[in-house]
């Protein structure tokens, strides 16, 4: 009797091997025309194309790169592969770099993995006109709850570049650990970067506790190294120093800036959560402490924005603090919550002197009692996570830019740290398994009924990864991939041109890259996995 399942698997293998010589590009270009035939070049020349950076664009016998206005914006490009060679046109070096990332995906896999030879290879003929849907296409990694080394961050940056993502949001501090070296305050890392005990969770051992976790942190030189590495790949690094809440690690090191210096202050043990130990925003010395920290980071991160969090900040400590009550009375604040917006405005004014602007989480405008008018004055970009749709709409109504990163809803999620399946044997982690890669891909970030005048304030999407349940790189990659690819396509490709069946096929083909480069990934929803 014929084994139908075996025949189907063999046929699928044939389809996938053929598709490797077709235009299986992620993200799907805005316009792509495939033609009959192939360009033949030597492998050594093609490998030069694959090694391009934003500052080193190759010019070879079969490749011509022209920087010229194209009408496709700063990140757009035109790519033509004919039997005579490859022509790239772009308005900027960055646009040309994205064209070469597309070209990399048209090359046979051995070009990206093998040593250079004189062997000839073929590339499918295409004509592509392409540009991104959103200006912000981000990935956030939390390294506070569990530390992830620079080597792993660079591996993730490589994938971000391959899929044309352009913002790495580096969540450097939280209650569970302070991961950024600040020279003026060394105890932030000698004390704040370690914990007596930390809850661990990895794919080999599952849940367990580790004593004396850390100190784990990035030196200023390591942070500069990451910035430079990302810059070569068209990625801006956005540091986040969460304040005034999620500040336990900092206050464990410097309790004098808390609302109760005589109380016990400790680094949290990797569980995440919300804690009452917050910065004393009524103390001029505490505010100066925050500014000093940001001042050092402004010298390390050259880009226009600094993320200061502003999420999940209880007011109970302020309600018990005499200084805070005096500030409320003296400034005629309506409630303790408005201390938070007052503090954010102070930070905004300081960062303005450094040529920087604010990124914040949506609680800064959505928490009950928040001084929305004061927040509006800052012009901060609002990262909308919960309630994402309501928060993004409010930001747009206030004419504040917003980046969509929904935690979890019936129709999808951009929180890619959540379990991708409820299948038996799935590793323990955040979520119940309903946050599948299909839901991540099909999530619609901009509501179809959004008024036209509000649409320009929806500036991007972000894949967000929290590490409470993830203590090693293997598990990090397993959860993040291939969802990171799905968010990348949502950030680049027009909504009308997205197709889950198409993406599923292309995603499956792209496992050849993940396999060749040694990434771990979830195989749910793969056509052949």
N, C-alpha and C positions, 0 to 999 in steps of 0.2 A: 504493500500500500504506500502511495506517495505521501511523504511527510510535507504537508502544505506549509506548516510553520517554518520548516527549514528552507523551503523554496522562497518564501516571503523574505526571510532574513538575507538570503543570497542575492535576491533581486534588489533589496534595499542597499546592500553593500555596493552593488554595481552603480545604483543611482548616486550614492554618496561619492564614489570614486570619480564619476563623471562630473558631479557638481563642483569638485575641487578645481576643475578646469573651466568652470563657468563663473559668472559674477555673483558669488555668494558673499555679498558685502554687508557688514554690520557697522554702523547703522545704515539702513536702506537709504540710498541717495535720493535727493529730491527729484532728479530726472536721470534715468539710465537707459541707454539704447544699446542692446547687444547685437553684434553683427557676425556674420559667418567668417570663419578663419582665425588665424593666430599670428602673433608676432613671435619671431624666433630670435633669441639673444643668447649670449653666453652667460652661464651661471655667475661668473665672477662679476660681470657688469650688473646683473640684477641684484647681487648682494650689496653693491654700492648704493643702490636705490633704497634697500631695506635699512641701511645704516644712517639714513638722514636724520638730522635734528632741526630744530627751528633756526639754528644759526649756521648749520652746515648742510646746504642743499646741493646735491651732486649735479654735475653736468657731464654726461657721458655721450658716446657716439649715438646711442639710441634714445637719449632723454634730453629734452630741452625744457627748461623751467624759465618762464617769463613773468616778472613782477610788473603788472600793468592793471589799470582799472578794468573790472569785469562786469560791474553791475550786480555782483553777487555778495557784496558786503565784505567786511574785513576778514571773515573766516571762510568765505566761500571760495570755490575754485572750479575750473574747467579742466577735465582730464580726457584726453583722446589717445586711444591705443589703436594704431593702424599697422599695416604690414611693414611700414617704413620705420616706425618708432613711436615714442611716447611724447606727447606735448602737454605741458602743464601751464595753465595761466591762472594767476591769482593776484589780488590787489596787495597782499602782504606776504611776508615770509611765513606767517602762521597759516594762511590759507594754502600756500604751496605745500607746507608740511602735511596738512590734512589730506591733500591730494595724494601725497606719497604714502600716507597710511592706507588709503584706499588701494593704491597700487600694490602695496605689500600683500593685501588680501587677495589680489588677483594672481600673485606668484605661486608657483608650486611650493608645497610645504618644505621641501628640501632646501630651498633657498634660505629659509629662515633658521634652519637647524644644522645644515651640513657645512663642512669646510669648503673653501673656495676651490673650484675646478674649472677647466675649460669646457665642460660638458654644455651642450646646447639645451635650451628648454623653450617651452611655448607659453604664451600669455594670450588669453582671449581678447578679441577686439571689442572695444566698448567706446561709447561717447557719453560722458557724464557731465552734467551741470548740477552743482551741489552747493548748498548753504544750510546752516543750522536753523532750526525752528526757534530755539531759545539761546540767549546770550550766556546764561548760567546753566552749566551741565555738571552737577557736582556729585562728589562722594564724600561722606563724612565718616571718619573712623574715631571711635572712642578708645583712647589708650590709657585712660585713668583707671577704669574698673579692672582691666588687665592690660599690662604693658605689651606692646608688640614692637619688635626691634626694627631698626632702620632697614635691615636687609629685606624684611617682609614689606615694609612700606614702599620700598623701591620696586618690588615685584608688583604691587598693586598699582603704582604709578605707571609702570610699563603697560599694564592692561588698560588703564584709563586712557593713555595716549593712543593705543591701538584702536580704541573705540571712540575716540574724539571727545572725551570728557575733559573739561578744562578748569575745574576747581576742586582742589583737595582741601576739605574742611577738617582741620586737625584738632580734635577735642582733647586738649592737652591736660586739663585739670578738672577735678570734681571732688566729691566727698571722699572718694576711695583712693586718691593718690594725686600728687602734684608731679607732673612729668617734664616741666620746663625749667632749666637752670636759670635762676635769676641771681646775678652776682651780688647785688646789694643785700639780698636776703638769703643767705646760704642755707638756713634751716628749712626753707621750703623744700629742698631736696634731701638734706640729711635727716630730717624728721618727716616731712610731708610726703616723701616718695616711698615710704615703707609702711608696712602694717604688721602687727604682732601675729596676725592670722588672716589668711585670705581664702575665700571659697573658690576652688578651682573647678573647671569643667572642661574635659577634652574628650576626643573621640576614642581614646584607648582606655582610660580609667574611669570615665564618667565623673560624677561628683565626688570631691574630696576636699580636705582642708590642708593648706600648707602653712607651716609656721615661719615667721620671719620673712615675709614676702618683701623683697627689695633690699635696699633702695634702688628703684628702677626709674630712670629719667633720661632725657636727652640733653646733652651738653649744648651750649650755644653753637659750637662748631658743628655738631651733628645736625642741628636745625638748619644752619646755613647750607650744609651739604644737601639736605633734602630739598631746600628751596632751589638750589642750583640744578639739581638733578631733574626736578619737576619743570623748571624753566626751559631746559633743553627739550622738553617734550610738550611744550605748549600749555603747561598747567600752572595756575597760580595757587599758592598755598595760603589758606585762610586760617590763622591760629584762633582757637577759642580758649579764653580764660573765663570760666563761668563765674559770674558775680552778680549780685551780692549773695545769692543763695548757692547751694552746691559748693560750699566753701570750707567744709570741715577740715580737709587736709591742710589748707593754709592756716586755719585757726589752731590746729594742733601744734603747728610750728610757731605761730605768733599769736597766742591767746589774748594779748593786750589789745588786739583790734576787734575782739568779739564784744558782744553785749554784756557778757559776764566773765571777765578775765579770771576770777577766782574759781570758776566751775571747771569740771573735767572736760578736756577737749581731746578728741582722738580721731585718727584716720579710720574710715569705715572699712569693712572687711571684704569688699568686692561684690556685695549684694545689690548695690544701687539703692534706690529709694529716695525719700524726701526727709530732710533733717532740719531741726529748728536752729541749729548752730549757724548763724548767718553773720555777715559783716555788719559792724555797727556803723551804719551809713550816716549817723548824726555826728560822728567823731571826725573832726578835721584831720587828725593823724591817721585814722583808718582810711579815709578817702585818699589821702596822700600816699598811703601804702599801695592802694590799688593803682593809682597813677604811676607810681615808681615802677611797678611791675610792667605795666603796659608800655612805659617809656623804653624799657630795655627791649621789649618785643618789637617795637616799631623800628628799631635799628636792625633787626634780624629779618623781618618780613617786609619786603619792599612794596607790597601792593596796597591799594587804596583803602582796604577794609580790614577791620579787626572785629571779631565776634566776641561779645561779652556775655552771651547766654541770656541771663535775665529770666530764666524759667523756674518754675516750681520753688518759689521763694516764700516760705511761711513768714508771717508777720508777728508771731507770738513773742519772739525775743524782743522785738521793737516795742511791743505793747507793755513789756515789763521794764523797759530801760528808761531811766530818767532823762538822759540826753535826748533820746528819740522823742519823748513826749514834749520836751521843751521846744524842739525843732517843729513839731507838728503845730504847737500853739503859736509860735512866733511867726510861722509862715502861713498860718490859716489853712492848713491842709485839712481836707475833709475826712480823712481816715488814714490809718497806718500804711495802707497799700501805696499811697501817694509818695511815701518816702522813697519807694523804689524808683518811681519815674523821676523824682527830683535827683536822686543819685545818678541815674542814667544820663540825665541832662548834664550834670557836672562832668561825667566821663566824656560825653559828646563834645562839650566845650573844650576839654583838654585835648582830645584826639584831633579836633579841628586845627589846633595849633601845630600838630604834627603832620597835617595834610591827610588825615585819615577820616573815614566815615564808619558808622556803626552797622553791624549785623546783630540781630537779636532774635530770640525765639518768641512765638506769638503771645505768650502770657503777658508780655509787656503792654499789650493793648486789649487782651481778652479777659484778664482776671477782673473779677468784680471789684469795683472801686478804683480801677486804674485811671490815672490822669492821662486820658487819651490825647487831649489837646497838647499837653507838654511833649508827649511822645511824637506827635505829628510834627512838632517844631524841630525835632532832631533829624527828620527825614530818613530815619533808620530803615534798612531793608528787613522785612519781617519773614522769618522762616516759619511756615505754617505746618504744624504737625498735629495738634489736637486742640480743639476740633478743627481739622485742617480746612475744610471747605468754608466754614463760617469765618475762620480767621483770615483766610486769603481774601475773601470778599470784603471783609471789614478793612483790611489793609488797602485794597484797591479803592474803596470808597473814600478813604482818607488820603488817597494819592501817595501812598507809600509802596515802594516796590515789594514784591513778595516772591519767595521761592517755595514751591510746594513739595512737602515731604510727609505725606500722610502716614500715620503710624499703623492704622488698621481700620478698614471699613468693609462693608459688604461687597463693594465692587473693586477692592484692591488695596495695595499698600506699597509704599516705597521704603519701609523699614526692612532692609534685607538681612537683618540678623535673626529674623523669626523663622521657625521651623518650616521647611518647604512641603512637608507631607506628614500625615498622621499614620503612615504605614507602620506596621509592627517592626520593631527593631530600630526605628529612627532614633538618633541620639537625642537625649534630653536637652531642652533649650526653651527659649522664649516662644510664646505662641502655642496654638493648638494644632498646627499643621495645615490650617486653611489658607495660609498666605503663600499660595503656589506661585511658580514663575509665570503661569498664565495670567493670574490676577495682577501680578506686578506689571506685566506687559500691557494688559488691556485697560488698566486704570487710566481714566481721562482727567488730566490735571486741570484743564481749563473748562469750566461748565459751559455747555452749549448755549445756555440762556444768559450768559454774562453780557451786560451792556457793552457796546463797542468802545465807549470811552474808558472803560475799566480794563480792557484787555491788555493794553501796553504795560500795566503794572505787574502782570504775571510774567516775571522775567526768567523763570527757570524751574528746574526740577532737581531733586537731590535724592540719591540713594543713601540712606542713613544706617550706620552699623554701630549698635551699642554692644558693649563687651561684658555685661554682667554674667552672662552664661557661657562666655567663650574665652578660654585662657591660653589657647595655643593657635599657631598659624594654620595648622591643618584644618581645624574646625572652622576658623575664620573663613578660609577659602571655600570650604564645603558649603557654608551658608550663603556667602556672597555671590557665588557663581552657580548658575549663569544669570542670576537676577541683576547683577551689575550691568550685564550686556543689555538686558531688557530696558533698564532705566536709561542707558546710554542712547538707545534707539528712540525712546520717548522724548529725550531732550533734543534730538537732532532732526528726526523725520517728521514731516507734516502729519497731523492726526489722520487726515483723509487717506494717506498712503500707507499707513500701518496695517499690517495683516498678521494675525497670530499664526495661521497655517504656514505662511511664508517664513515668518521669524523662526518658528519651530524647526523647519527644515534647515534654515541657515545656521541656527544655533547648534543643531546636531552636527552639521559639517564643521563648524568652528571648534568642536571638541578636538579636532586634530591639532590645533594650536595649543589648547590647554594641555593635552597629553604630551606633546613634544616639549613644552616648556616646564612640565612637571607640576602643574597646578592641580590641586584637589578640588572636586566640584560635585554637586548633587546631580544625579543622573535621572531624577524624576522628570518626566515629560520629554526626554530625549527620544527620538524616533527609533534609535537602534540600541539604547542603553538599558 
